[in-house]
Amino acid sequence: MPFDESLLRIAKGELLTDDWSRTSYSVDASHYEVMPSAILCPADEYDVQLACKYSHDKKISVTARGAGTGLLGQSLSDGVILDFTKNMNRVIEVGENHVVVQPGIVKAVLDLELRKSGKFLPPDPASSNYCTVGGMIADNSSGVHCLGYGNTIDFLDEVKTVYADGTFGHSAKGNCDQKMLQLRELLLSNLSSVENGFPRVSKNSCGYRLDAVVEGGDFNPQRVFAASEGTLGIVTQAQLRILDIPERRSLLVLGFQDLLAALRIVPAILEFSPVALEMMDHTVFAHGSSESSGLGCLLFVEFAGEKAEPERRMESCRRRTTGTCTVLEHASDEQSIARIWGARKGALNNIMKLTVGSRKPIGLIEDTVVRPHELVDHATDLLDTYRDHKMKYVMYGHVGDGNMHTRPLIDISSEEETGLVETIARRIFSRVVANGGTITGEHGDGIARVPFIELMYGKKITEIFASVKKLFDPMFSLNPGKKVPMPVA
Ligand SMILES: Cc1cc2nc3c(=O)[nH]c(=O)nc-3n(C[C@H](O)[C@H](O)[C@H](O)COP(=O)(O)OP(=O)(O)OC[C@H]3O[C@@H](n4cnc5c(N)ncnc54)[C@H](O)[C@@H]3O)c2cc1C
């Protein structure tokens, strides 16, 4: 049946239905490809409302999209795509401790704006030159500095949304619309399952973050949209907490003989309270840059604070690590610190584009989180697995949070190899979950990890997720198939 665009034509924003545009929006930063029916670039929340009502009436899905840098296919759909980057991309207000934005604002643009007032929004994905705040909320994105400051969910104070049926929503602590009151009832009647059913790690983007909604006896309804991948409501405006840019920073780059030697020292480094503790294995710099340090693994450790405090802590940390590594760089000036982080970011972005013959780094087990003292065992398990299957791989991570990013290089035309990735994932995930970790720290579930959500949370929590989805979107019209599998017809 041809796509009936009549109603959408009355939207104020652009409607794109040509093959070229649809093909452009059929991909994101994952290896999936799904051809959408049309793309609408909403001019305002009324255009979003129109799209949701249209979707409700015509039984065609609506999927929000920021920059399409999601790594697991979360912005791909065969229905109508709402692209927020074109028209709904403004900073509305910068206050003393908060910023109000439209979802399509690019994170790096927001950073520049906040810098003028000496402020920053800490979550900083390596994709920040492209990714949008709407996408960061929906994926609960993190990044290098979340060790010291927290993840997107921790900064999300207020959200304006359009629900699946086209009604407007507005949620914040102490501000509940009708749907949120129902959510509260649902969560209160399952409180002990929710309080005990989530991993005890510092970051988690798997499933819905219901634990954060009821954290500490409070009810923070807006947090249900964090990590929800646009499956519960379309965000049209958000208020986020911002912080003062720290007065001083110091950065240490340490070189280790190999990955395990680097991971062994992580718990000791954490005692000096760094705001960032990153790992980059030789498998990344071998592929990602033309230079080679001759070392097996690097740790980047950043300290922040006032006056001489960061430098003092850096020095203590340096002394503590003496004998285990080589100090490759240490810097306490902004220019050098920016240069070092910039080089790391560049290497990682190159890795995403890496192709070796017909092989590509494939994400599935690329975002696990374990408690930092369990990193050595976890990494040993990963290395043994790669060795047993004679797989090449890349490995890096936010190891201060216990978050490992690793991808095997897979021939995606080989069913045997792609099948093997799933088998490996099931085994690695089971072990991570048994140790109280999560299968996805910051990248979300997308298309790839939905089949593993029950493995992560078990039957009870998965059923609660399905009830939450049913409450917000009973017809499965918002980004269907993500977070909660489509009901069997
Ligand atoms: C090179 C590279 C490096 C990366 N590094 C990091 C990293 O360090 N840390 C990290 O956490 N992630 C990282 N990512 C993952 C990704 O960039 C983040 O998840 C990012 O926040 C996604 O933003 P986006 O604008 O591209 O969203 P998209 O990919 O377009 O969308 C992501 C999800 O958000 C939903 N969405 C978008 N807008 C809205 C809205 N208005 N309302 C409701 N739902 C919405 C979409 O439907 C989709 O489900 C990286 C990706 C790449 C390619």
The ligand as an SDF file (V2000), in Angstrom:
LIG
                    3D

 53 58  0  0  0  0  0  0  0  0999 V2000
   31.9240    7.2040   17.3120 C   0  0  0  0  0  0  0  0  0  0  0  0
   30.8910    7.0350   18.3820 C   0  0  0  0  0  0  0  0  0  0  0  0
   31.2660    7.1990   19.7040 C   0  0  0  0  0  0  0  0  0  0  0  0
   30.3250    7.0710   20.7240 C   0  0  0  0  0  0  0  0  0  0  0  0
   30.7230    7.2650   22.0160 N   0  0  0  0  0  0  0  0  0  0  0  0
   29.8350    7.1760   23.0170 C   0  0  0  0  0  0  0  0  0  0  0  0
   30.2550    7.3950   24.3630 C   0  0  0  0  0  0  0  0  0  0  0  0
   31.4050    7.6750   24.6550 O   0  0  0  0  0  0  0  0  0  0  0  0
   29.3190    7.2820   25.3270 N   0  0  0  0  0  0  0  0  0  0  0  0
   28.0120    6.9940   25.0500 C   0  0  0  0  0  0  0  0  0  0  0  0
   27.2110    6.9250   25.9670 O   0  0  0  0  0  0  0  0  0  0  0  0
   27.5970    6.7730   23.7840 N   0  0  0  0  0  0  0  0  0  0  0  0
   28.4600    6.8610   22.7620 C   0  0  0  0  0  0  0  0  0  0  0  0
   28.0490    6.6490   21.4650 N   0  0  0  0  0  0  0  0  0  0  0  0
   26.6460    6.2830   21.2040 C   0  0  0  0  0  0  0  0  0  0  0  0
   25.7400    7.4590   20.7480 C   0  0  0  0  0  0  0  0  0  0  0  0
   26.4900    8.4770   20.1650 O   0  0  0  0  0  0  0  0  0  0  0  0
   24.9200    8.0360   21.9030 C   0  0  0  0  0  0  0  0  0  0  0  0
   23.9970    7.0730   22.3450 O   0  0  0  0  0  0  0  0  0  0  0  0
   24.1770    9.3310   21.5210 C   0  0  0  0  0  0  0  0  0  0  0  0
   23.7150    9.9700   22.6690 O   0  0  0  0  0  0  0  0  0  0  0  0
   23.0250    9.1310   20.5650 C   0  0  0  0  0  0  0  0  0  0  0  0
   22.5710   10.4210   20.1680 O   0  0  0  0  0  0  0  0  0  0  0  0
   21.9120   10.6860   18.7440 P   0  0  0  0  0  0  0  0  0  0  0  0
   21.4850   12.1040   18.6910 O   0  0  0  0  0  0  0  0  0  0  0  0
   22.7870   10.2380   17.6520 O   0  0  0  0  0  0  0  0  0  0  0  0
   20.6390    9.7460   18.8510 O   0  0  0  0  0  0  0  0  0  0  0  0
   20.0390    8.7390   17.7810 P   0  0  0  0  0  0  0  0  0  0  0  0
   21.0150    7.6550   17.4920 O   0  0  0  0  0  0  0  0  0  0  0  0
   19.4880    9.4810   16.6340 O   0  0  0  0  0  0  0  0  0  0  0  0
   18.8430    8.1370   18.6280 O   0  0  0  0  0  0  0  0  0  0  0  0
   19.1050    7.3740   19.7730 C   0  0  0  0  0  0  0  0  0  0  0  0
   17.7710    7.0240   20.4510 C   0  0  0  0  0  0  0  0  0  0  0  0
   17.2050    8.2180   20.9420 O   0  0  0  0  0  0  0  0  0  0  0  0
   15.8430    8.3100   20.5540 C   0  0  0  0  0  0  0  0  0  0  0  0
   15.5210    9.7390   20.4790 N   0  0  0  0  0  0  0  0  0  0  0  0
   16.1860   10.7120   19.8140 C   0  0  0  0  0  0  0  0  0  0  0  0
   15.5590   11.8910   19.9810 N   0  0  0  0  0  0  0  0  0  0  0  0
   14.4900   11.6570   20.7790 C   0  0  0  0  0  0  0  0  0  0  0  0
   13.4280   12.4620   21.2790 C   0  0  0  0  0  0  0  0  0  0  0  0
   13.3360   13.7490   21.0030 N   0  0  0  0  0  0  0  0  0  0  0  0
   12.4660   11.8630   22.0410 N   0  0  0  0  0  0  0  0  0  0  0  0
   12.5260   10.5400   22.3350 C   0  0  0  0  0  0  0  0  0  0  0  0
   13.4870    9.7380   21.8630 N   0  0  0  0  0  0  0  0  0  0  0  0
   14.4720   10.2890   21.1100 C   0  0  0  0  0  0  0  0  0  0  0  0
   15.8070    7.5840   19.2120 C   0  0  0  0  0  0  0  0  0  0  0  0
   14.5040    7.1270   18.8850 O   0  0  0  0  0  0  0  0  0  0  0  0
   16.7430    6.4310   19.4840 C   0  0  0  0  0  0  0  0  0  0  0  0
   16.0510    5.3980   20.1310 O   0  0  0  0  0  0  0  0  0  0  0  0
   28.9680    6.7510   20.4150 C   0  0  0  0  0  0  0  0  0  0  0  0
   28.6060    6.5750   19.0770 C   0  0  0  0  0  0  0  0  0  0  0  0
   29.5490    6.7170   18.0750 C   0  0  0  0  0  0  0  0  0  0  0  0
   29.1080    6.5390   16.6590 C   0  0  0  0  0  0  0  0  0  0  0  0
  1  2  1  0
  2  3  1  0
  2 52  2  0
  3  4  2  0
  4  5  1  0
  4 50  1  0
  5  6  2  0
  6  7  1  0
  6 13  1  0
  7  8  2  0
  7  9  1  0
  9 10  1  0
 10 11  2  0
 10 12  1  0
 12 13  2  0
 13 14  1  0
 14 15  1  0
 14 50  1  0
 15 16  1  0
 16 17  1  0
 16 18  1  0
 18 19  1  0
 18 20  1  0
 20 21  1  0
 20 22  1  0
 22 23  1  0
 23 24  1  0
 24 25  2  0
 24 26  1  0
 24 27  1  0
 27 28  1  0
 28 29  2  0
 28 30  1  0
 28 31  1  0
 31 32  1  0
 32 33  1  0
 33 34  1  0
 33 48  1  0
 34 35  1  0
 35 36  1  0
 35 46  1  0
 36 37  1  0
 36 45  1  0
 37 38  2  0
 38 39  1  0
 39 40  1  0
 39 45  2  0
 40 41  1  0
 40 42  2  0
 42 43  1  0
 43 44  2  0
 44 45  1  0
 46 47  1  0
 46 48  1  0
 48 49  1  0
 50 51  2  0
 51 52  1  0
 52 53  1  0
M  END
$$$$
